[in-house]
């Protein structure tokens, strides 16, 4: 019996109960159930990995923006210092 058919056959409880006397053996039913469990576990692992990748991406974006923000603050402070020096040189007061 094909593996795909085992997974589908074990989904339908009525089919499994009727088939115990005929088509599917207990071992085949267990195999089909285990295959479905394995598929579900793979799907959960895939979703978990996507969540980890998203977290890493957002963390990287956050760190890049923090660095850019710090750089902009330093640049602004330096420009304010240059403006202050120019005002003092020209003798301009802010008051």
Protein Blocks (a to p, Z undefined) as FASTA:
>chain_A
ZZklmmmmmmmmmlmmmmmmmmpcfklmmmmmmmmmmmmmmmmmmmmmmmmmmmmmmmmm
mmmmmmmmmmmmmmmmmmmmmmmmmmmmnopafZZ
